[in-house]
Amino acid sequence: MKTVVLSFLIVFASFVGAKAQGDAPVLTFATESHNFGDIPQGKPVTVEFKFTNTGKADLILANVKPSCGCTTPEWPQEPIAPGETAVIKATFNAANAGPFNKAITVTSNATEGTKRIFIKGMVIAAPTNDGVPQKEPSMVKP
């Protein structure tokens, strides 16, 4: 009898878990990465990552955290209803010359919990007074 009750509880729990997951919000990005290409040093650039809640419950973005202080995200604070679309803006400050590849971690109540989106590109050094672009330190030969 204990085995039958235990089996019933296991089946019931898995059914409830599957039902709850099926009713959860789902965070679906149109694209999960953006390449800015070449950008001038000292000129911040911004990209909008469009996403849709493809689940069946309200999506709440709890936090959007960049991998460093050179990127500033903006995201909706209100719940996103099923089927609605919104954007996360990411602004990169382009202060340092050279290549960059940055991650932004999105924490939400979606089925995955956390998801990462990415920005990358190449910051071209600002010209010096003589008009010649500065070289990044790793490119200067002794």
C-alpha positions in Angstrom: 0.0 0.0 0.0 2.9 2.4 0.8 4.4 1.7 -2.6 1.1 2.6 -4.4 0.7 5.8 -2.4 4.3 6.8 -3.0 3.9 6.0 -6.7 0.8 8.1 -6.9 2.5 11.0 -5.1 5.5 10.9 -7.6 3.2 10.8 -10.6 1.0 13.6 -9.2 4.1 15.8 -8.4 5.5 15.3 -11.9 2.2 16.2 -13.4 1.9 19.4 -11.3 5.5 20.3 -12.1 4.9 19.8 -15.8 1.7 21.8 -15.7 3.4 24.7 -13.8 6.3 24.8 -16.3 3.8 24.8 -19.2 2.1 27.9 -17.7 5.3 29.7 -17.0 6.6 32.8 -18.9 9.2 32.1 -21.7 11.8 34.8 -22.6 12.5 34.6 -26.3 15.0 37.1 -27.9 14.9 38.0 -31.6 18.7 37.9 -31.5 21.0 37.2 -28.5 24.1 39.0 -29.8 25.0 42.2 -31.6 28.2 43.1 -33.3 28.8 46.9 -33.4 31.7 46.5 -35.8 34.2 49.4 -35.7 33.3 52.3 -33.4 35.2 55.4 -32.6 36.8 55.7 -29.1 34.8 57.9 -26.7 31.5 57.7 -28.6 29.0 55.5 -26.7 26.9 53.1 -28.8 23.5 51.6 -27.9 21.7 48.5 -29.1 18.1 47.3 -28.4 17.6 43.6 -27.8 13.9 42.9 -28.7 12.3 40.1 -26.8 8.8 38.5 -26.5 7.1 36.6 -23.7 6.2 33.5 -25.6 4.9 31.8 -22.4 1.5 31.7 -20.7 2.2 33.9 -17.6 3.5 37.4 -17.0 7.3 37.8 -17.5 9.1 39.8 -14.8 12.8 40.8 -15.4 14.2 40.8 -11.9 17.7 42.1 -12.9 19.8 42.8 -16.0 23.5 42.8 -15.1 26.4 43.6 -17.5 29.8 41.8 -17.1 31.5 45.1 -16.5 30.9 48.8 -15.7 31.5 49.8 -19.4 28.0 48.6 -20.3 24.8 50.2 -19.0 21.5 48.3 -19.4 17.9 49.6 -19.3 15.0 47.2 -19.1 11.2 47.2 -18.4 10.3 47.2 -14.8 6.7 46.3 -15.3 5.5 42.7 -16.1 5.4 41.7 -19.7 2.2 39.9 -20.5 2.1 36.7 -22.7 2.6 37.6 -26.3 3.9 41.1 -25.6 7.2 42.4 -26.9 9.7 44.7 -25.2 13.3 45.7 -25.4 16.5 45.7 -23.3 18.8 48.6 -24.2 22.5 48.1 -23.7 24.9 51.1 -24.0 28.6 50.5 -24.3 30.8 53.5 -23.4 33.7 52.8 -25.9 36.2 54.4 -23.5 39.1 52.0 -24.3 40.6 51.2 -27.7 40.6 47.6 -28.9 38.3 44.7 -29.3 35.5 44.0 -26.8 33.1 41.1 -26.1 30.7 41.7 -23.2 27.9 39.6 -21.7 24.7 40.8 -20.1 22.9 38.4 -17.8 19.1 38.7 -17.7 17.5 37.2 -14.6 13.7 36.6 -14.7 10.9 34.4 -13.7 11.0 32.6 -17.1 11.5 28.9 -17.4 15.3 29.3 -17.9 15.7 31.7 -15.0 18.8 33.3 -16.4 19.8 34.1 -20.0 22.8 35.8 -21.5 23.0 38.2 -24.4 26.2 39.6 -25.9 27.7 42.7 -27.5 31.0 42.9 -29.3 33.0 45.1 -31.6 36.2 47.0 -32.1 36.9 50.4 -30.6 39.1 52.4 -32.9 41.5 54.7 -31.0 41.0 58.4 -31.2 43.6 60.3 -33.3 46.3 62.1 -31.5 47.2 65.8 -32.1 49.3 64.8 -35.1 46.3 63.1 -36.7 47.7 59.6 -36.3 45.5 57.1 -34.4 46.8 55.9 -31.1 47.8 52.3 -30.9 46.4 50.2 -28.1 49.2 49.1 -25.7 49.1 45.4 -26.7 49.8 46.4 -30.4 52.9 48.5 -29.6 56.1 46.7 -30.3 59.2 47.3 -28.1 
